[in-house]
């Protein structure tokens, strides 16, 4: 029995709702405040600023009332205030704006916490300050000085294209940090590891180690591994040797990062590619009420198998705060790591490629598994009743994914399987048409236009293809339900910058990348709230400000609709989950 069997009734209901269109609300009937005699006395009312509902009509109203953790009335100020009693908290927004809580469409909450708490910061501007391999070495040395002698030295976030040397750190560079302790520098994409000689030794990677299918061990001209490992197939042996952290440290990192998410206005967080241990950690924290937000955990393939075997049970009492979402599959790698699988060659090959590096050195990246294997995996998981969330960056990888989904749906028809295509960066128009036909929800990593846009144009893709990266405009034209995400910790969890990026598409240098792919602010807000809840089968209770829905809300410092070009400059003033304030910059 599928771990999602408890949703069967709801899925049938959602199918009927979808037939009427998914552009607006589902499952929350509008209740007019005028019927105050039938409504409870409000616990809290908001007024005095624009309430951006993101409902079916994209209404902006004057006031909202909440009671018992739910929204009970939305509308005119005086009618909503009529629900206030002597104990009601009256919150005058004083010109601030109220919006639905940001619903994380894709990130890695657990990894983000581990990076923040346990790893050296290797990021370059505009996020961090590392500009050379020497800077990386110094940051890792500083990390080593603060950790136990038996602990691995790990950092994350280096970007070879932003370093002065324009290359990855290699084993010799990292041997300068330590020759006795394993050292790991994780690429900003998380699709490549650079490791020192000790880490290679512990992982058993040497001159005679064959190239793994779906990955690459980069080598020196003489055939020795140079320490740069592409994709999990190559760096998995290193990862498997890294000792697990004690439970109290793991849980503390999650709690700390969840607070960061809440301060950014996130009311539902996602954890992509969730291992069984991560699943248990997140569930334990949620069940104990130790997280300020809701969590959707996307199990990896191994965890999905464990779920089928009954190795994890979800208490229905916790389901309001914790859900198991779609199974995460990874079809290809990273565009900026040259492992994204393109149909046409990269614009400029990697600067530090050498003969013998195969696909990475020359042409268009590679799939992480053969098409036949990917399609068999998709078919098996779909047949088992799982929703699927498939990472696909390059258009060749997207071709493989869509072919696999179409075959799986034909073999095992299901009502509204609602698959997610994570990142979908190089999706072509014909592929967007196929997504519309198959009911695929693309989730665009649109912040690439800011953080890597200049290099996509000049290095990775060339001007023509770079203009179309994360094609939100084309998706909007087709009426596709789509979402946008940060992929934290790949880039910081900044939903307001995310929304701004979808509307402006400005690179770090200030140039517009893909004018025709810009979308209006209302559409960007929808992609980060209602559409993301829809993506997770939660649109019946989350994602918009409507009576009957859970009171997951965010107060912004000003009206985002007033100046979309400056929405990233706004502040989150308060974050509310189930009617309870979980973060505030002011006295609510």
N, C-alpha and C positions, 0 to 999 in steps of 0.2 A: 504494500500500500504506500502510495506517495506521501511524504511528509507534508504535502500541501493538500491532502484529501479533505481537511477541515474547511477548505475554501470552496468546495464544489458548489454549494448552494449560492454563495456569493458570486462566484464566477458566472453562473447562469443568469443571475440578476444583472450583472455587469454587461453581459452580452446583449441583453435587451436595452440597457441604457446606451450602449455603444451604437446600437442601431439608430438611435435618435441623435447621435453626434457626441463627440467627446470634447468639444471645444469649451464646454463650461462645466457646471456642477453636476454631481451625480450623488444621489443618496441623501441629500439634505434638502428637504422641502422648505421653501421660503415661508417664514411665519411673520405675519404683519404685527408690529409692536402694538397696533391699535387694539388687538385682542388681549390687552394686559390682564384681564380677569382670568385668563386661561394660562398665563405664563407665571413662572416663579419670580419671587423678588430677586433682583440681581445681586450677585456678590460684588460685582464691579461694573461700572459703566465708563466708557471712553467717549469723549466728545472734545470739541474745540480744535479739531484738525482733520485733514482728509483721511478717510478710511478707504483704502484701495482694496476692494473685495476680491478681485480676480474671480468673480463669479461668471456665469454664462454671459451676462451682459456687460462685463467689465465695469460695473458701476463703481463710482466713488460716492460714498454716503457720509452722513454727518456724525453718526454715533453707533456704538455697539454695546450690547449688554451680555455679560456672561454669568452663568450660575452653574455650580456643581461641576466645573471643569469644561463646560460646553458653552457654545454661543447660543443665546436664546432669542436675541433680537438684533436686527440690523436695519438702520434707516434714518429717519429724521430725528434730530436732536431731542425735541420736546417729547416725541412719542417714546423714544428709548428711555429718556430720563424718568418717564412716568413709572418705569419698573423699579426705580430706586426706592429703597426703604431706609429706615433710620441707621442700619448697619452697613449699607452699601458704600463701597469705596468709590468715590467720584473722582475720576482721573481726567483732568483737563489737559489735553495734549498741547495746548498753547502754541498751536501752529505746527507741532510735530505731526508726523504721518504714522498711521497704523497700517501694517500689511500682514498677510499670512506669514507664518514662520518659514524660513528657508528650508526646503526639503532637499537634502543632499542626494543628488542623482548618482554620483559615483565618487568615492574616495576610499581611503584606507585608514580608518580611525586608529586601529591598533598600531600599525606601522608608523603613523604620524606621531603617536605617543612615544614609541620606542626611539624614533629619530630625535625627538625633542629632549628626551631624558638621558639617553644612553650613547648617542653618537656625536662625533665632531661635526660641526657645521662646515661643509665644504662648498657652499654655494657662492656664486659670483653675483655681481650687480645685475639686475636691480634688487635681488633678494638679499644676498650676502656681500662679502668683501674679498673673496679669494680671486686673485687675478693671475696666478702663476702656479706651477707645480711646487715651487718653493713654499708658497703660501699653504698649499695642501699639506705638505710635509710638516710644516710648523704647527698647523692646527691638529694634526694627528699626534704629534709629539706632546702637545699640551694635553690632549685627551689621555695619552699614555701615562702622563705624570699624575693624573687624578684617579687612576684605576688600579686595581690589584694586579700583581705580577702574573697571575694565572688567567687574567681576563684578556679576551681578544680586543684589539684596538680597531674600532670601526668608525667610519665617517660616511656621510651621505651628502650628495648634491653637487658633486663636481660636474662641470660642463666643459668638455674638451674644446669646444668651439669658442669659449670665452676666455680660455687661458692664453697667456702670452705665447706659449710653445705650440698652441694649436694641435695638441695631441693628448692622448690619455696618459696618465701616470702608469709606469710599468713596474715590474718587480724590483728593478734596481733603484728606482726612485723611492719605493716604499720600504726597501731594505734600509734606507737612511733613517727611517723611523725606528725600526728594530729589526735585527736579524734573528732574535731569539723568540720573539712573540709574533703570532700571526697578525697581519695588518690587512684590513679590507677597506677599500674606498669604493663606495657605491655610486654609480653614475646617476645624474639627475633624473634620468628616465626610469631608473631601477631595473633596466634590462641588460646592464653590463656591470660586472665587478672588475676592479683592478686590485690585485693582491700581491703580497710580497712572497719571497722564496719560501718562508716558513709555512705560509698558508698553502702554497702549491704542494709542498712536501706532505703536509698533514692530509690533504685531499687526494694524494696519490696521482697527481697530474705531472707528467714528465714527457721527455722527448718521444717515447714510444706510445704514449696515450693516443688512441685514434680520435679523429674528429667525431663528436657525438652528433647523431641526427637531430636537426632542429636547433643547433647551437654551433658555437665556434670557439676553439682555443686559438687565440692569436699567437703567432710565433715570430721569433727573430729570424733573420735571414739564414741562420745556421740550423733552423728547425727546432730550437728550444722554445718552450712556452715563454712568452714575454710578460705574463701576468694578467693580460686583459682577456676576460672570458665573457662571451656573448650568450645571453639567454640562459634560462634555468638548466637546460641540457648540459651546458658547459660549467656553470658556476654552482650547480646543485651539489656536487661533491664537496665544495668548500662550505656551502651553507649547512650541509648535514653535519659537519664537524663542529660548528659553532655551538658551544654549550648553552642549554636553555637557562633562562633567568629564573630566579626563585619566584614563587607565586606572588609574594607581597610586592616585589618590584614590578612585575608585569601589571598587576592590578593598579598600582599607583600611577604608572604611566598612562593607562587608559583613563583613569579619573582626571588626571591633569589635562589630557588632550580634550576630553569631553567638555571641560570648563572653557577651553579655548574656543571650541566650536560654538558653545552657547553664547560666548561673548561676541561672536561674529554673527549671531542671529540664526544659527542653525537650530532647529527644533527636532528634526529627525536626521540622524547620521547614518551613513552606510559604512559597512566594512567589506570591501571587495576581496575576493579570494580568501575566505575565512577557513583556517585550519580547524581541526576538531578541538585543539586546545584553546584557540582563540574563541571559538564558539562557546565553550564552557566558561571561559573568563568573562566574556561579555554578558552571558546569560546570568552568571552569578552576581555580577554587579547590578544588572537590571533588576533581578529578583529581590535584591537587598535594598533597592531604592537608592543606590549610590551614584547613579548617573543622572545628570540634569536634563537629559534629552531621550528621545526614543531612538531605537537602533534597528536597522535592517541589516542582517548578516547574510552575505552572499557566500554560500559554501563553495570551496573548490571541489574538484572532481572526486578526490579521495574522501573528503568529508561527506559528499553526497552519497557515496557508497556506504559510509558508516551510518548515515541516517537511514538508508534502506534496511540496513542490518539491525536497526533499533538501538544503536549505541548512544543515542541522545533523545531525551524526551522533553517536550516543551509543556510546562504547566499552563493551562489556559488562563490562569489568573495573572500571568505575566505578559500575555499576548498583547495587551494594550501598549506596553512599552518596548517589547522585543519581538521581532518577527524573523523567521528564516525566509530569505528571498530567493531569487533566481540562482541557479548554479552557474558559477563563473568558469568560462572556457577561454583560453588564450590562443588565438589563431596565428598571430604574428607578433612582431616586436615594436620597436620605436622608430619613428621617422628620423629623429635627431640622433639616434644611435645607429642608423643605417641598417636596422634589422626589420623595419616595416616593409611589408611585401608589396611592391609596386608592380604595375603592369608595364611601365616604361622605366628606363634607367634613372638613377639619381642624377641630378644636375651636375654635381661635382663629387667625385669619389672621396672617401675619407683620406685626410692628409697623411695619416700614419699607417695606411694600409701597406702591406708588403706582399711580395709574391708568395703564393701558397695560402692566402687567406680566403680564396675561393669567392663565393658570392659577395661577402662583405667588402672585398677589395674593389669590386668592379661595377656591378650592374644595378640590381633592383631589390636587394634584400631577399628574404626567404620565408617560407611558411615554417611554423614550429612543428608541424606534423604534416604528412602527406594528405592530400585532399581526401582520399578514400578513408583514411583513419579519422579525420575530422568529421566527415559525414557520418561515419558509423557511430562516433561518440554522440553527435547531435541526435541521431535517430534513437539511440539507446536511452538517453536521458529524457528526450521528449516522450518516448513511449512509456517511460516510468512515471510520467505525470509532472515532471519538473518544469518550471519556467526556466528559460535560458537567458543568460547574459554573456554575450560573446565579444571579447576584445578583438577588434579589427581596425587597424590603422590604414594600411595601404589598400588601394583599390583591388589589387589581385587577391588579397586576403578576403576582402569583402565579397568578391565573386565566389570564393570557396564557401564562405559562410551562407550566403543567400541560396546557393545551389543546394547546400546541405539542409537548410530549413525547408525549402520547397519540397524536397524529396521526403523529409520526415513528416511534414504535414499531410502530404498525399498518402503516405503509408498508414499514418495514425491520425485521422482527423480528430481535432479537439476543439471545444468551444473556447475561443479567445485565449490562445496560449501566450500571447503578448510578449514575444521575445524582444530582448534589448540588444542593440548593437553598440557596444561601448567604444567611444572615441569617434569612430566613423569619419576620420579626418579627411580622407581622400575620396569620399563617396562621389561618384559620378551621377549625372541626372538620371541615366537609365537605372542605376542602382537605387536611387531614391524612389523611382517609380515602382521598382520591385518591392521595396520596403512598404510602400503604401498598399500594394496588392496583398502582401503577406501579413500585414498588421505589425510590422517591426517598428519598435520605438528606437530611433537613433538618439544616442546621448553624446552630444558634441563637446569635445575638449576645446572650447572656443578660446580659452585663455592662451592657447598656442599663438594666436595672432599677436598678443602683447609680448609674451616672454621669448618666443622664438621666431616671430614673424619676419624680422629682417633677415635672419639666416635661412628661413624657408625660401624666401625670395632670392637670395644671393648665393646660397650654398646647396641646400638639400634638394629643392624642387624646381627652382627657376621661377621667373615672374608669372608665367601663365598658370601653372598648377598652384602656386602659392596663393594666388588670388581666390582660389576656390576652397582652400582648406577650411574645414568645419563649415559646410555650406548651409548655414541656418536660413539664409534668404531663400534659397531654392526649396528647402524643406517647407518653409512657411507658405510659399506659393502653391505647393501641392496639398496643403491642408494636413500635413503629417503631424501627428503628435510627436514632439521631440523635446528633449531636455538638454540642459547644459550643466557642466560640472567642473570642479577644480582638480580632481584627482589627487588631492592632498595625500601625502606630503610632497608630491612632485612639484606643485606650486603651493603657496600658502592658502589656507582656507579663508578666502575673502569673497563671500558671495556678492557683495556690492561691486567689487572690481570685476567679477564674473559677468554680472548683468551689464555693467558699463562696456565691457569688452565686446559683448554680443551686439550692442547698439552702435559702437564707434569703430571697432576693428582697427584700433591704432596700435602700431608696434611700439617697442620700447624707445625707438628714435622719433616717434610722433607721426610717422607716415601711415596713411590709410592702406590697409591690405584687403582688397576685395570690397569695393564700395557697394556692389550689387548684392553682397551677402549680409549687409547690415540689416538689422530688424528693429522695429519700434520698441520703445521701452516697455510698453504693456506686454508685448509678446515675449520679451526677455524675462520679465517678472513671472509670467505664466510658466515659462520653461523651467524656472528655478523654484517654483512653488507647486501649483496645481498639476502641471504635467509630470513633475517628478513624483508626486503622490500617485498619479495615475500609473506611472511606470511600475510602481511597487504594489499595484492593486489596493491602494489606500485612498483613492479619490472619493470614496463614499463618506469618509470621516475627517480627511485632512486636505490641506492644499489651498483652501479659499476661506473667506470670511462669510459664512452662511449659517443660518439657524440650524441647529442640530449637529453641527460639526464640533470637533474638539477645539478648545480654545488655545491653539498654538499660534501665537502672535508675536510680532516684532514692532517696536516703536523706533522709528527713524528720526534723526535730528531735524529733518525737513522733508518737504514733498518731493519725492524722486521724479515725479512727472513734470515738475516745474523747469528742470534743467537737466535733461538726460546726459548731456556731455560732461556733467560734473557729479554724476550719481556716485562715483567711486570715492568722492570726498565726503559723503555723508557719514554719520556715525550711527552705530546701533546704540540706542539709549536704554532699551529694555528688551529682554527676551522672556517670553511667557510660554510655559508648556503645561497644558491641561489646566489653565487658569492660574497657575502658580508662577511667580516671578523666579527665574533661575539665574538671571543676570540683570543688573541695573547700574547705570552710571549716575543716577539721580534717585531721589526718594520717591518711589511710586505713589 
